[in-house]
Amino acid sequence: MKELQVYFEDVTEGTELPGFNYGPITTEMMVRFACARNNFHPIHYDKDIATAEGHPDVLVQGPLKLALFDRLIREWIGEYGVLKKLSASYRSVDLPGYTLTIKGTVVSKSIEDDCGNVYCELQAENQKGAVTTKGTALVVLPLKTKGV
């Protein structure tokens, strides 16, 4: 299937990004992510250590949720869009067995230096309806008048 390019002129404030579900998250998925990042803090794979620190189970890594935001943005902006800034704020923990809904909304847009800047708010929501991670992104989308 051919990927469609999103242009600056095609989005308005309130445009929803095409979100997706991720999960249910398994401990194996978390260990694979830990290997990819070379980050082996035991609260992400050893339940005894996680519970000794007061957690109900091992914890889904924050950077995993940031990577899901990255995926959301990159799949939306198309080949000629550019991700300029991405941030996340972790509000509460997610646990193995959770399914996260990753979504975003365009909150503003502007043209600066012939670039179509689009600002988005992002969120990860678990199956219980709790927003556990919020984020923001600044992307540059191509202008139709400039071509790609």
C-alpha angles and dihedrals in degrees: 000000000000115000114236121226117233114216128204091244091055096063130071134182106286095032107146118223116230100263130198142201122246120197160308080251115224130199087243090059089051093050091050090052090048089053092050091051095037088231113133106173103160096226085077097057111010111075094191092057093042093051091044086059090053101262121132092229140336111313130239107242117255091223088057089060090046088053089053089054088051090052092049093052097042093049090050102045096054129212096313100042119099127214106219103171135009129178139169135199115201110218102173140349130275122209138205110283093037122123114211125209109211116201144151145191134210107244101176144349137199142171115237125167090351091304124123103226117195123187118205136187116216135194143183114212124187125222090266090063095251117139102225100171132030126189147170134219136191114203134176115221123193118258116236090222091058097043124212 
